[in-house]
Amino acid sequence: MLRDLRVSVTDRCNFRCLYCLPETEAAALFRQNRFPAARDGATRLTRPWQPHGQILTFEEIERVVRLAAGLGIEKVRLTGGEPLLRPQIEKLVGMIAPIPGVHDLAMTSNGFLFAQKGRALRQAGLRRISFSLDSLDRENFRKITGRDGLAALLAAIDLAQELELHPVKINAVIMRGVNDHEIEALGEFAASRRLNLRFIEFMPLDSGRAWHKDLMVPGREILRRLQQRFPLQPLVSLNPSETAWRWALPDGRCEIGIIAPVSEPFCGHCNRLRLTADGKIRTCLFSVVEHDLRGLARAGAADDTLRDFLLSVVRQKEARHHIGEPEFVQPERTMSCIGG
Ligand code: SAM
């Protein structure tokens, strides 16, 4: 049974991360708000922002989460795009937190607006937060994200710890020649600040279509580097659906994990379902089909019908992804649209 629901609350983002929604494409999206012609396939734009009317309302999201919780979903993570860009996001948190069966309500954010929203989110019932932190160097951070946002993110981490959104988690996507020289520094930072750190392999889900296997640093290589610096102790997970290989530093100060979906897929154990901001259900990040829940809901479907729909979609979940195989097709919608 699927236990984990990722809910994208917006496809919009205020960062332009190289691995996700890089600047040139986003700028063109802003200027033209339409599909420009493909240029040699290499920098093809994916989609303009979704019109507001196509984005699920809070009431619609709450309904899906409630029905999914009735079917066994226990963990809900709000993501995007950048979830803090969604006006009154704390109101949605307050609507989801009391749903029976939802034991864990988390968010993934770039942290830029967290100073304004953190307290309200905590009060509304947010339990945990993950921030994307791909560099500790102000200039490299700006290069990767397109924003001079390192100071705001470091302040966000402080605030999240003060608000006891434990364990505060950091995600770092490692790209060769871009931030792979910072692997050890990120480890030191996490250890000194008692943060949980996840290194994530660069996946072919970037809107710039720049992904190439040579840009991806395999999880094993990241692990070797970390083991040379830190005396890591493997952590045994009781959760077979755990996506990360996990280690603790011997003094238990923090946990370091590696998520290697490209080089060592964990598809067979994946228990995730994704709801996109425009109300499509995706059973895999690399799905090439989406299931239109919004259409059904807005056509007046009863709860039972939506429940049956969710169950039938789950039965169609892909056995695995095909990255690296000849038949692999990069999904048209990229991470910022799907919700990471
Ligand atoms: N805006 C939020 C943020 O910055 O964390 C949430 C959305 S972002 C799409 C969520 C996560 O997706 C990020 O932490 C990043 O690790 C991951 N991500 C995005 N594109 C990726 C890619 N091409 N490969 C691996 N991870 C990616």
Residues whose N, C-alpha, C, O or C-beta is under 5 A from the ligand:
A	BS01	SAM	Y19 C20 T79 G80 G81 E82 T108 S109 N110 S132 N171 V173 I200 E201 F202 M203 L205 D206 M335 S336 G339 G340
